[in-house]
């Protein structure tokens, strides 16, 4: 059964949460009709006619009636760099346990757990208006511990007025990570600037450097994309600039939806042009969409 943010409170340890999320996901995958995406493919690959039979897994053959070769760690060379937006807008909804940042942290932790099980190398880049932490992709146990410590520290973040510069972070990462990496981005993609040309150019820069990119557009769908608020006065505060606005949401809903939908369409168009996988990630849903998107992309990259 998929686990979402609302079910995480009993588990305080991030690594334990990640393992439970992945365990639930793998169980669901085995029960699903998507048999082509075996979660064992990092440890096995299909036997090719003419190869030595020395490393065939005969026990797996008995269960599946298919020939698989045991795959060793040196054969798995996928590098995944996880980019996590830690700007103040990611703390929305304010004073709630289930924020965009919390969702992104738990999703990134679950992804790291799955990457480790798949014997892939993984790194973490945390950014606001500049890069705060950058760990290049590695596959060691120590790497996983350091990343989980950084992610756990983010869960206690409450500081406002930290702006975003996704553009500069993406441009810098595009140059410093190993070419042909898988870049996974968790961000609400809400920069301060009204003009997003630079942001789209930075996404293109990643593709120019031969990276594969999966962008998780993290939002509170009901509030941010559909603007569903009660019909009463609200006090809105920009979490990155501190700018305040008092109004009834009905006064601006039509114009807000027009602008947010225009931006979404532009983002979808640019990602389509650049062959970037854009995945809408609602913080009120589970993490399976994140893990499944990684498996699909990894399966394509391994061919």
Helices and strands as residue ranges (DSSP letters): G 5-7, H 14-31, E 44-46, H 58-64, E 68-70, G 73-75, E 79-85, G 88-91, H 100-117, E 121-127, E 131-138, H 141-154, H 166-176, E 182-187, H 197-208, E 212-219, I 221-225, E 233-237, E 244-248, G 249-251, H 253-274, E 277-282, H 288-301
